Amino acid sequence: MNQSVPMCAASFEETGEPASKLGMWLFLASEVMFFAGLIAAFVVLRFTHPAWPGPEGHLNKWLGTANTFILLCSSWTVVMALADFQAGRQRSGRLYLLWTIVLGSAFLVIKGFEYSAKLPHGILPSTNIFWSCYYTLTGFHGLHVLGGIIANLWLFFRAMQGRMGPSNAYKVELAGLYWHFVDIVWLFLFPMLYLL
């Protein structure tokens, strides 16, 4: 009976993938379920409320489009960072990680401008069901972006100390998987909130 655990571990090790990658995929699966629940609730509420979003105003499509472009660019920079660290190119890997952090931060700044344009006019989560959905979906997504920025900052500081190379570039891959997930979620939120 005790031999089943080592056999499972051995069979997983035979794939050549670190256990941390499996852990990240399991974590992302739970995140998919979390956002799928929020998006499903949004869809149900959207089609049961005829006055959508209401007379309070609409979202700025240009800011939403800019944020979409920013996140797509940040997905590219994190891929480039991984490729450079795998190839042992420390300097350019650090630069691409820094760009990922800057682009993620720019996304949050733009989202902050959007919030600051609504809140002073009394457009709050309690205004109506649309704005409740908007603040909930974008708020949780923004927290996930912040989490990704923190993870990439940690990797950047490790790289600045010379502790990121081909042998541990998989850590950038793990952060990249999370970052791509955050970007994919936005690709669902943007048309739902800004275009429909």
Secondary structure, DSSP 8 states (H G I E B T S, - for coil): -TTHHHHHHHHHHTTT--HHHHHHHHHHHHHHHHHHHHHHHHHHHHHH-SS-S-TT----HHHHHHHHHHHHHHHHHHHHHHHHHHTT-HHHHHHHHHHHHHHHHHHHHHHHHHHHHHGGGT--TTS-HHHHHHHHHHHHHHHHHHHHHHHHHHHHHHHHTT--SGGGTHHHHHHHHHHHHHHHHHHHHHIIIII-
